Amino acid sequence: MKRVAVIMAGGSGERFWPVSTKERPKQFLHLASPEKPLIAEAVERGAAVAGLDATYIATGRHLVEGSLSAVPGLPAENILAEPCKRNTLGCLVWVAASLMAAEPGGWSETTVAVLTADQRIHPMSGFQSTVTKAMEAAEAHGGIAVIGVRPTRPETGFGYVESGEPSGSALRVVRFREKPDLATAEEFLAAGTFLWNSGMFFYTLATFMRELDRQAPDVATTTRTLAELIRTGEQERADEVFASLPNLSIDYAVMERADPVFVVPAEFEWDDLGAWDALARSYEADDAGNVVQGQAHMIEANGNTVYVHGTDQTVSLLGVEDLVVVVTEGRVLVLPKHRAQEVKRFLQS
């Protein structure tokens, strides 16, 4: 089997506004490490399991240059740029069609690791071991595998996977659960059979197409049409066909009704970097619990997150706690840390 890694890296940057924007989404920011952007870390993980030449970034066409700048060692042909935004179903259809076009006679023997560009993962050895088990499960059983993370708190911001009977080094998935309320999240934590859904998927292209044929036959037909158009270089027509796809998530369109589905528990530390409050879990805090990226002067300030980007200004905080303060060129954001998910309201007003 040939193995490839694909990093989904679209996004509009809403929850890390004002630093993240449509033209500079969060994968280009240093949110998990001060040394490199998220996308560069994601490519390193992809290369560790599939090799750099078999690692791809799936993104929008307006982000191609930024992606290549952020990961200078990646071949330009490894950017799979979608013609327009069609959610995660469209993303993975474009990926499948591109891979099928590249190997028209042998694509069914390709195993795809769908990775994310907005997570903190450590150590690499644990990630490699877990991904290897997930890919082996997908190959051995002709199903789809996901990675689940054992919850450490009753988190309401993540989706969950309910696990069942063992199957080799994986577990059968009983069902997927949406983001719960706090009481339900506490029940999940106490049950011990629920894992956080990491958002990473593993399947062979043959399995992916089988599930599309079964659940979304029109999308399956479109995928095969796109593969032929890409193979023959009919880019304008391929763009038109892609635009006809429904705007659906891969979870809703395929994953929730796929069979069989397996989950492999993560052997690594994991966090989803979904909003500004996540930085407090990624960076080392000072003795007062403050996390600072940039210049800041703190007096009697506790548990704050300060992020300064693109400017040499110093942030001064006195007598406040549990705030997120973001300073970038021309904008300042201040809000309570527990309301970090509400940043999108500024883009709607």
C-alpha positions as CSV (number, residue, x, y, z in Angstrom):
1,M,0.0,0.0,0.0
2,K,1.1,3.5,-0.8
3,R,0.6,5.9,2.1
4,V,0.1,9.7,1.9
5,A,-0.5,12.4,4.4
6,V,-2.9,15.3,3.7
7,I,-3.2,18.3,5.9
8,M,-6.5,20.2,5.8
9,A,-5.5,23.8,6.1
10,G,-8.3,26.1,4.9
11,G,-10.2,28.2,7.4
12,S,-11.2,31.8,7.7
13,G,-9.4,32.6,10.9
14,E,-12.4,33.9,12.7
15,R,-11.7,32.7,16.3
16,F,-8.1,34.1,16.3
17,W,-9.2,37.5,15.0
18,P,-7.8,40.1,14.8
19,V,-4.4,38.5,14.1
20,S,-5.9,35.7,12.0
21,T,-7.8,36.8,8.9
22,K,-9.1,35.2,5.7
23,E,-5.7,35.9,4.0
24,R,-3.7,34.9,7.1
25,P,-5.6,32.1,8.8
26,K,-4.4,30.6,12.1
27,Q,-2.2,27.9,10.4
28,F,0.3,30.7,9.6
29,L,0.5,31.8,13.2
30,H,2.9,30.7,16.0
31,L,0.2,29.3,18.3
32,A,1.8,26.1,19.6
33,S,5.5,27.1,19.4
34,P,7.4,30.4,19.1
35,E,9.7,28.8,16.6
36,K,7.4,27.9,13.7
37,P,3.8,28.3,12.4
38,L,1.2,25.6,12.9
39,I,1.3,24.5,9.3
40,A,5.1,23.9,9.4
41,E,4.6,21.7,12.5
42,A,1.8,19.8,10.7
43,V,3.9,19.2,7.7
44,E,6.7,17.8,9.9
45,R,4.2,15.4,11.4
46,G,2.9,14.4,7.9
47,A,6.5,13.8,6.7
48,A,7.2,11.6,9.8
49,V,4.5,9.2,8.8
50,A,4.5,9.4,5.0
51,G,7.7,11.2,3.9
52,L,7.8,14.8,2.7
53,D,7.3,14.0,-1.0
54,A,4.0,12.2,0.0
55,T,2.8,15.0,2.3
56,Y,0.2,17.3,0.9
57,I,-1.6,20.5,2.0
58,A,-5.2,20.9,1.1
59,T,-6.1,24.5,1.1
60,G,-7.7,27.4,-0.9
61,R,-6.0,28.9,-3.9
62,H,-5.6,32.2,-2.2
63,L,-3.4,30.5,0.5
64,V,-1.0,28.7,-1.9
65,E,1.8,31.4,-1.7
66,G,1.4,31.7,2.1
67,S,1.6,27.9,2.5
68,L,4.8,27.6,0.4
69,S,6.4,30.5,2.3
70,A,5.5,28.9,5.7
71,V,6.9,25.5,4.6
72,P,9.7,26.3,2.1
73,G,10.8,22.7,1.7
74,L,7.5,21.4,0.4
75,P,7.2,20.8,-3.4
76,A,4.8,23.3,-5.0
77,E,2.9,20.4,-6.6
78,N,2.1,19.1,-3.1
79,I,-0.3,22.0,-2.6
80,L,-3.8,20.7,-3.5
81,A,-5.6,24.0,-4.0
82,E,-9.4,23.8,-4.1
83,P,-11.2,26.1,-6.6
84,C,-13.6,27.4,-4.0
85,K,-14.8,26.7,-0.5
86,R,-17.0,23.6,-0.1
87,N,-16.4,22.6,3.5
88,T,-14.5,19.4,4.5
89,L,-16.4,17.1,2.2
90,G,-15.4,19.2,-0.8
91,C,-11.8,19.4,0.5
92,L,-11.5,15.6,0.7
93,V,-13.3,15.1,-2.6
94,W,-10.7,17.4,-4.3
95,V,-7.9,15.5,-2.5
96,A,-9.3,12.1,-3.7
97,A,-9.7,13.3,-7.3
98,S,-6.2,14.7,-7.3
99,L,-4.7,11.5,-6.0
100,M,-6.8,9.4,-8.4
101,A,-5.7,11.6,-11.3
102,A,-2.0,11.2,-10.4
103,E,-2.3,7.3,-10.4
104,P,-5.2,6.4,-12.6
105,G,-4.3,2.7,-12.6
106,G,-3.4,2.2,-9.0
107,W,-5.1,4.8,-6.8
108,S,-7.3,2.3,-4.9
109,E,-4.2,1.0,-3.1
110,T,-3.4,4.4,-1.6
111,T,-4.0,4.9,2.2
112,V,-4.7,8.5,3.1
113,A,-3.9,10.0,6.5
114,V,-6.1,13.2,6.9
115,L,-4.3,15.4,9.4
116,T,-5.1,18.8,10.8
117,A,-3.2,22.1,10.9
118,D,-4.5,23.6,14.1
119,Q,-3.5,21.2,16.9
120,R,-0.8,20.9,19.5
121,I,0.7,17.4,19.4
122,H,3.6,16.0,21.4
123,P,5.7,13.9,21.3
124,M,6.3,13.0,17.7
125,S,7.1,9.3,18.5
126,G,3.7,8.8,20.1
127,F,2.0,10.5,17.1
128,Q,3.9,8.2,14.7
129,S,2.9,5.1,16.6
130,T,-0.7,6.1,16.9
131,V,-1.0,7.0,13.2
132,T,0.6,3.8,12.1
133,K,-2.0,1.8,14.1
134,A,-4.8,3.9,12.6
135,M,-3.6,3.3,9.0
136,E,-3.1,-0.4,9.7
137,A,-6.6,-0.6,11.0
138,A,-8.0,1.1,8.0
139,E,-6.1,-1.2,5.6
140,A,-6.8,-4.4,7.5
141,H,-10.5,-3.9,7.9
142,G,-11.4,-1.9,4.8
143,G,-12.9,0.7,7.0
144,I,-12.3,4.2,8.3
145,A,-10.2,4.9,11.4
146,V,-10.0,8.0,13.6
147,I,-7.8,9.0,16.5
148,G,-9.5,9.6,19.8
149,V,-8.0,11.5,22.8
150,R,-8.7,10.4,26.3
151,P,-10.5,13.3,27.9
152,T,-8.9,15.0,30.9
153,R,-11.8,17.4,31.7
154,P,-15.5,17.7,30.9
155,E,-14.8,19.7,27.7
156,T,-17.8,21.2,25.9
157,G,-15.9,22.5,22.9
158,F,-14.9,19.2,21.4
159,G,-16.8,16.4,19.6
160,Y,-16.7,12.9,21.1
161,V,-16.3,9.3,19.9
162,E,-18.0,6.5,21.9
163,S,-15.8,3.5,21.8
164,G,-16.8,-0.2,21.9
165,E,-15.2,-3.6,21.5
166,P,-11.5,-4.0,20.8
167,S,-10.4,-4.9,17.2
168,G,-6.7,-5.4,17.2
169,S,-4.9,-2.3,18.3
170,A,-8.1,-0.3,17.7
171,L,-11.6,-0.1,19.1
172,R,-14.9,-0.2,17.2
173,V,-16.7,3.1,17.1
174,V,-20.2,2.9,18.6
175,R,-21.2,6.4,17.5
176,F,-20.0,10.0,17.1
177,R,-21.4,12.6,19.5
178,E,-21.6,16.3,18.9
179,K,-20.2,18.9,21.3
180,P,-22.1,18.3,24.6
181,D,-23.4,20.6,27.3
182,L,-21.5,20.5,30.6
183,A,-23.6,17.9,32.3
184,T,-23.3,15.6,29.3
185,A,-19.6,16.2,29.1
186,E,-19.3,15.2,32.8
187,E,-21.2,12.0,32.1
188,F,-18.9,11.2,29.2
189,L,-15.8,11.7,31.4
190,A,-17.2,9.5,34.1
191,A,-18.2,6.7,31.7
192,G,-14.6,6.1,30.5
193,T,-15.7,5.0,27.0
194,F,-15.8,8.4,25.4
195,L,-12.8,10.0,23.6
196,W,-12.4,13.4,22.2
197,N,-12.6,13.3,18.4
198,S,-9.3,14.6,17.1
199,G,-10.6,15.3,13.6
200,M,-8.0,13.1,12.0
201,F,-9.2,10.4,9.5
202,F,-7.6,7.4,7.9
203,Y,-8.8,5.4,5.0
204,T,-7.9,3.8,1.7
205,L,-9.1,5.6,-1.4
206,A,-11.1,2.4,-2.3
207,T,-12.9,2.7,1.1
208,F,-13.5,6.4,0.6
209,M,-15.1,5.9,-2.8
210,R,-17.1,2.9,-1.6
211,E,-18.6,5.1,1.2
212,L,-19.4,7.8,-1.3
213,D,-21.0,5.3,-3.6
214,R,-23.2,4.1,-0.7
215,Q,-24.0,7.4,1.0
216,A,-23.7,10.1,-1.6
217,P,-23.7,8.6,-5.1
218,D,-23.9,12.0,-6.8
219,V,-20.8,13.1,-5.0
220,A,-19.0,9.8,-6.0
221,T,-19.8,10.5,-9.6
222,T,-18.5,14.1,-9.3
223,T,-15.3,12.8,-7.7
224,R,-14.6,10.5,-10.6
225,T,-15.4,13.2,-13.1
226,L,-13.1,15.6,-11.3
227,A,-10.3,13.0,-11.4
228,E,-10.5,12.7,-15.2
229,L,-10.7,16.4,-15.7
230,I,-7.6,17.0,-13.5
231,R,-5.8,14.2,-15.2
232,T,-6.4,15.7,-18.7
233,G,-5.7,19.3,-17.6
234,E,-9.2,20.6,-18.1
235,Q,-8.9,23.1,-15.1
236,E,-11.7,25.4,-16.0
237,R,-14.2,22.6,-16.4
238,A,-12.9,21.0,-13.2
239,D,-13.5,24.2,-11.3
240,E,-17.1,24.4,-12.6
241,V,-17.8,20.8,-11.6
242,F,-16.3,21.3,-8.1
243,A,-18.5,24.3,-7.5
244,S,-21.5,22.1,-7.9
245,L,-20.7,20.0,-4.8
246,P,-22.8,20.5,-1.7
247,N,-21.4,22.5,1.1
248,L,-21.2,19.8,3.8
249,S,-18.8,18.6,6.4
250,I,-17.2,15.2,5.9
251,D,-18.6,14.2,9.4
252,Y,-22.2,14.7,8.3
253,A,-21.8,13.5,4.7
254,V,-19.8,10.3,5.4
255,M,-18.3,9.7,8.8
256,E,-21.5,9.5,11.0
257,R,-22.9,6.6,8.8
258,A,-19.7,4.9,7.6
259,D,-19.2,1.2,8.5
260,P,-17.0,-0.1,9.8
261,V,-15.3,2.7,11.8
262,F,-12.5,2.3,14.3
263,V,-10.9,4.6,16.8
264,V,-7.3,4.4,18.0
265,P,-6.6,6.0,21.4
266,A,-3.9,8.7,21.1
267,E,-0.4,8.0,22.5
268,F,0.4,11.7,22.6
269,E,-0.5,14.9,24.3
270,W,-3.1,16.8,22.2
271,D,-5.0,20.0,22.2
272,D,-7.2,21.7,19.7
273,L,-6.1,25.3,19.2
274,G,-9.6,26.6,18.6
275,A,-9.6,30.0,20.3
276,W,-7.3,32.4,22.2
277,D,-7.8,30.7,25.5
278,A,-6.0,27.6,24.1
279,L,-2.7,29.5,24.3
280,A,-2.7,29.1,28.1
281,R,-2.4,25.4,27.5
282,S,0.3,25.7,24.8
283,Y,2.8,28.1,26.4
284,E,4.6,28.2,29.7
285,A,3.0,30.5,32.2
286,D,4.8,32.8,34.7
287,D,4.4,32.4,38.4
288,A,1.1,34.3,38.3
289,G,-0.3,32.2,35.6
290,N,0.1,34.7,32.8
291,V,1.0,33.6,29.3
292,V,2.8,36.2,27.2
293,Q,3.9,36.3,23.6
294,G,5.5,39.7,23.0
295,Q,6.3,42.4,25.4
296,A,4.2,42.8,28.6
297,H,4.5,44.5,32.0
298,M,2.3,42.9,34.7
299,I,1.5,44.2,38.1
300,E,-0.9,42.3,40.4
301,A,-2.2,40.5,37.2
302,N,-3.0,36.8,37.2
303,G,-4.0,34.2,34.7
304,N,-4.0,36.5,31.7
305,T,-3.1,35.7,28.0
306,V,-1.2,38.4,26.1
307,Y,-0.4,38.0,22.4
308,V,1.4,40.8,20.6
309,H,1.9,40.4,16.8
310,G,3.5,42.6,14.2
311,T,4.3,45.4,16.5
312,D,6.9,46.2,19.2
313,Q,4.3,47.8,21.6
314,T,4.3,46.8,25.3
315,V,1.1,45.7,27.0
316,S,0.7,46.9,30.6
317,L,-1.8,45.2,32.9
318,L,-2.6,46.2,36.5
319,G,-4.9,44.4,38.9
320,V,-6.8,42.2,36.3
321,E,-7.1,38.5,35.9
322,D,-8.3,35.9,33.3
323,L,-8.2,38.3,30.4
324,V,-7.2,37.7,26.8
325,V,-5.4,40.8,25.4
326,V,-4.3,40.7,21.7
327,V,-2.5,43.5,20.0
328,T,-1.7,43.7,16.3
329,E,-1.3,46.4,13.7
330,G,-4.2,48.7,14.0
331,R,-6.3,46.6,16.4
332,V,-6.6,45.7,20.1
333,L,-8.8,42.9,21.4
334,V,-9.7,42.5,25.1
335,L,-12.1,40.0,26.5
336,P,-12.6,37.6,29.4
337,K,-10.8,34.3,28.8
338,H,-13.9,32.2,29.3
339,R,-15.6,34.1,26.4
340,A,-12.8,33.5,23.9
341,Q,-15.2,31.5,21.6
342,E,-17.3,34.7,21.1
343,V,-14.6,36.6,19.1
344,K,-16.6,35.9,15.9
345,R,-19.2,38.3,17.1
346,F,-16.9,41.2,16.1
347,L,-17.0,39.9,12.5
348,Q,-20.8,39.7,12.5
349,S,-21.4,43.2,13.9
